[in-house]
Amino acid sequence: MGESTAAAGPLSGVRVLAVTKAWSGPLAACVLADLGADVVNVELPGSRDGQVPPLIPGSRLSWFRESVHRNKRSVAADLRSDEGRETFLRLVATADMVVQNYMPGTLAGWGVGYEACRAVRPDLVFVSISGWGQDGPKAHAPAYDPVVQAAAGWMALNGLPGGPPVRSPTFIADELAGLHAAIGALAALAHRDRTGEGQHVEVSMLDSLLFSSSGLPTLAAAGAPPSRQGNETDFVAPSNVYACSNGHLYLAVALNKHWRLLAEAIGRPELGRAAGYRTNDERLANRDAVNDLVAEWCARRTVAEALAVLEGAGLVVAPVRDLAEAVRDPQVVARGTLRPTRLSDGTVAPLLAPPARFSATPTSIRRPAPRPGADTAEVLGELARAPEKGRGKAALVNNDETPPAL
């Protein structure tokens, strides 16, 4: 049900070692794997990483692990042991990149940090993701996604005006750090291919969330911190959620000509050029009246009825859907955004396809997430067939895990 394992993306031929936990590191490695890299996930024997409830319906597997570890292979090795460390460094000698998101200093303490890795592969791209960064007063503090959202000011801006701070329903700091790590890894790989020089790339969840806050931190640093807007924006009106008789829609009117189209659509054409309404600045100053006007019109119609009129007028509008409705959207279905994939236990689940699409080097879900350690024999067999890299065997010892930077 999954796509052919022969399918190759633009990173085909690139090998990545992933020493990752939770979401930010696994996501960065997943992006590289989706793009065609051979990603080998190095996990503690017996690892339960990613086994987060709930299970995929009909399966014994977690949505968490299956989402972010597809297209990878898994090797069981305890990097804190001499044998595990030796085997890992032999794998490093065959790799283009290492991606890791343990707390700063953890891998170095095990003897497999950047300096140890570059000693066996001088042109290695070594990518570190952490909560707060590799330096600074909080470098060695633990971090979880919601804590970073709180510290970055993001949570304080989320929610309705007058209400409490609200965290993102997704792992937004983890997601952004993982994406920025993958971007940094690819940039460093391009540099290495031009110059032969490897390097250490480091990304923090805090920096990533601040960078991806639409430039608002610049306003705050300049002495004009933005206020919480809820479902609206502070630069266009109307732009809000409006209740219909059986649900909600979101309408955004960013252009004055669109306001005139809206005024026509709701049967108030005289307001298209009326004082207090004709320009965006006037509508912002008259926001409550504008919102009341649109809200009153929507309230008398179903979502489908309102959308038919507003979309027919060429306005920017969408129904407010839950995720179950969103994944059934004809646009999502037409683009194959969710791909039926046979998992390691034989069940089939809809996994999200790689979002970047390539005309010459198409990406795919080549294989489901492996069981921890499932590919140990295969990967170590590849080492055994490369005598110049030496021989060894991973230490299969089940010990307590060291917390990552999530």
Buried (B, 14 or more C-beta within 10 A) or exposed (E): EBBEEEBBBBBEEBBBBBBBBBBBBBBBBBBBBBBBBBBBBBBBBBBEBBEBEEBBEEBEBBBBBBBBBBBBBBBBBBBBBEBBBBBBBBBBBBBBBBBBBBBBEBBBEBBBBBEBBBEBBEBBBBBBBBBBBBEEEBBBBBBBBBBBBBBBBBBBBBBEEEEEBBBBEEBBBBBBBBBBBBBBBBEBBEBBEEEEEBBBBBBBBBBBBBBBBEEBBEEBEEEEEBEBBBEBEEEBBBBBBBEBEEBBBBBBBBEBEBBBBBBEBBEBEEBBEEEEBBEBEBBBEBBEEBBEBBBEBBEEBEBEBBBEBBEEBEBBBBBBBEEEEEBEBEEEEEEEBBBEBBBBBEBBBEBBBBEEEEEEEBBBBBBBBBBBBBBBEEBBEBBBEEEEBEEBBBBBBEEEBBEBBB
